[in-house]
Amino acid sequence: MRLLRSTDLALRVLMRLAVAGDTNPTTRDVAAAMDVPYTHAAKVVAELRHMGLLTARRGRGGGLSLTEKGRDASVGGLVRALEGEGDVVDCDGAVGTAPCPLRSDCRLRGALRRAQEAFYASLDPLTVADLTADPTGPLLLGIPRVR
């Protein structure tokens, strides 16, 4: 299974904010530190803010900060929410493509669905705070802040 780039970035943003301490990096700071375009970071930050996982304040003294909900969020739950509930494979056919002729009696779809759920279940007990424990936390702090 492969995560969407936006899901990967969202998890990395949350991890970076989890070790930010008293500093409140801006979306531009985060984009620069993660080496991603500002527009991508802004979309991810907006989604995380909408989910209640971080706060964003404008102006002097503003920036991004992780909420308690964000710190304690289940990684499995986050990935489920960010990835959506879709299957690993598209048996029903995307727009402009025909559905798979095996879809009604195929055992692969069920096997892949179980594997996907096992993937999420393995992430469920982990929180964002868990992801920033040593040795990851100090590495995250070493990412340069660009101003």
Backbone torsions as a table, in degrees:
resi	resn	phi	psi	omega
1	MET	NA	141.0	-179.2
2	ARG	-121.8	131.0	179.7
3	LEU	-79.2	150.7	172.3
4	LEU	-64.5	150.7	177.8
5	ARG	-58.0	-37.2	-178.9
6	SER	-66.7	-34.5	177.5
7	THR	-67.6	-45.5	177.7
8	ASP	-58.2	-47.5	-179.8
9	LEU	-63.7	-41.5	179.4
10	ALA	-59.6	-44.1	179.2
11	LEU	-64.7	-41.1	179.3
12	ARG	-67.5	-37.2	177.0
13	VAL	-63.2	-46.6	179.2
14	LEU	-61.0	-41.9	178.8
15	MET	-63.2	-43.0	-179.7
16	ARG	-63.3	-42.2	179.2
17	LEU	-68.8	-28.3	-180.0
18	ALA	-65.3	-24.8	-179.6
19	VAL	-108.6	9.2	-175.4
20	ALA	-70.2	-20.8	-179.6
21	GLY	64.0	-130.6	-178.3
22	ASP	-81.2	-11.7	-179.8
23	THR	-80.5	149.1	178.2
24	ASN	-125.0	89.2	-179.4
25	PRO	-64.3	151.8	176.4
26	THR	-86.8	170.3	176.1
27	THR	-60.4	-38.6	177.5
28	ARG	-63.4	-39.9	177.0
29	ASP	-60.4	-46.3	-178.6
30	VAL	-64.4	-44.1	179.5
31	ALA	-60.2	-43.6	179.9
32	ALA	-66.3	-43.9	-179.4
33	ALA	-64.6	-34.4	-179.3
34	MET	-91.0	-2.7	179.3
35	ASP	55.7	50.2	177.0
36	VAL	-128.1	156.5	177.2
37	PRO	-61.3	144.3	-179.6
38	TYR	-55.4	-41.1	-177.3
39	THR	-61.6	-37.3	177.7
40	HIS	-66.5	-45.9	179.8
41	ALA	-62.3	-40.4	-179.5
42	ALA	-62.8	-41.0	178.3
43	LYS	-64.1	-43.2	-179.9
44	VAL	-65.7	-44.9	179.1
45	VAL	-60.4	-42.1	178.9
46	ALA	-61.4	-42.3	179.0
47	GLU	-65.8	-43.5	179.6
48	LEU	-65.5	-35.9	176.8
49	ARG	-66.1	-44.4	178.1
50	HIS	-60.1	-34.4	179.4
51	MET	-78.2	-6.7	179.3
52	GLY	80.7	19.3	-175.9
53	LEU	-92.6	-20.2	176.3
54	LEU	-146.9	161.7	174.7
55	THR	-115.7	152.0	178.7
56	ALA	-132.5	124.9	177.3
57	ARG	-118.4	139.2	179.4
58	ARG	-92.2	164.2	172.4
59	GLY	83.9	-174.6	-179.0
60	ARG	-59.9	132.4	-178.2
61	GLY	79.3	4.2	-180.0
62	GLY	-85.1	-167.4	179.7
63	GLY	134.5	-167.4	-176.7
64	LEU	-103.5	143.1	172.8
65	SER	-145.5	147.4	-179.3
66	LEU	-79.0	137.6	175.0
67	THR	-86.6	168.0	176.1
68	GLU	-60.7	-39.4	177.1
69	LYS	-59.5	-40.4	178.6
70	GLY	-66.2	-40.5	-179.7
71	ARG	-65.8	-37.8	-175.8
72	ASP	-94.6	1.5	-176.0
73	ALA	-64.2	139.5	175.2
74	SER	-71.5	130.1	179.2
75	VAL	-62.9	-39.2	177.4
76	GLY	-61.5	-43.7	178.1
77	GLY	-64.2	-40.0	177.7
78	LEU	-62.9	-46.5	-178.6
79	VAL	-64.3	-41.8	175.8
80	ARG	-57.2	-48.2	-177.3
81	ALA	-65.5	-40.6	-177.0
82	LEU	-77.2	-33.2	-178.8
83	GLU	-84.0	-25.5	-174.8
84	GLY	88.2	172.9	-174.0
85	GLU	-94.3	14.8	-177.2
86	GLY	-68.2	160.0	176.6
87	ASP	-77.3	162.7	177.5
88	VAL	-64.8	-37.1	178.5
89	VAL	-118.0	154.0	-178.7
90	ASP	-102.3	87.8	-178.2
91	CYS	-74.9	-24.6	-176.0
92	ASP	-84.8	-7.8	178.5
93	GLY	86.8	126.3	176.4
94	ALA	-76.3	172.5	178.6
95	VAL	-56.0	126.8	178.6
96	GLY	87.3	-1.1	177.6
97	THR	-123.9	153.0	-179.0
98	ALA	-79.7	147.8	175.1
99	PRO	-66.8	157.4	179.0
100	CYS	-66.9	133.1	-179.9
101	PRO	-68.4	-14.9	-179.4
102	LEU	-93.8	-2.6	-168.3
103	ARG	-55.8	-31.6	-176.6
104	SER	-77.2	-27.5	-176.9
105	ASP	-126.5	22.2	-175.6
106	CYS	-88.6	136.1	178.5
107	ARG	-90.7	-16.1	-179.0
108	LEU	-64.1	-43.2	-177.6
109	ARG	-58.1	-45.9	178.8
110	GLY	-65.3	-40.2	179.6
111	ALA	-64.6	-42.2	178.9
112	LEU	-68.0	-35.9	177.3
113	ARG	-64.1	-42.1	178.0
114	ARG	-65.3	-39.4	178.4
115	ALA	-65.0	-40.5	178.4
116	GLN	-62.7	-44.3	179.7
117	GLU	-65.9	-36.5	176.8
118	ALA	-64.5	-36.9	176.5
119	PHE	-60.3	-51.2	179.4
120	TYR	-62.7	-42.6	-178.1
121	ALA	-62.2	-33.7	178.9
122	SER	-70.0	-22.9	178.9
123	LEU	-92.1	-18.3	-175.8
124	ASP	-54.8	-43.5	-177.1
125	PRO	-72.9	-15.2	-178.6
126	LEU	-82.8	140.2	174.2
127	THR	-111.4	168.0	176.1
128	VAL	-59.0	-40.2	177.9
129	ALA	-60.0	-39.3	178.2
130	ASP	-61.5	-36.8	-177.2
131	LEU	-68.9	-17.7	-176.7
132	THR	-103.0	7.4	176.0
133	ALA	-66.9	163.2	178.8
134	ASP	-56.0	140.3	8.3
135	PRO	-93.3	1.6	-173.9
136	THR	-70.0	-41.6	-177.3
137	GLY	-53.8	-52.4	178.1
138	PRO	-61.5	-34.1	177.2
139	LEU	-64.7	-41.4	178.2
140	LEU	-62.9	-37.9	179.0
141	LEU	-67.8	-24.5	179.9
142	GLY	-78.5	-10.8	178.4
143	ILE	-68.2	125.0	-175.5
144	PRO	-66.6	142.3	173.8
145	ARG	-91.9	129.5	179.9
146	VAL	-102.2	130.8	178.5
147	ARG	-128.7	NA	NA
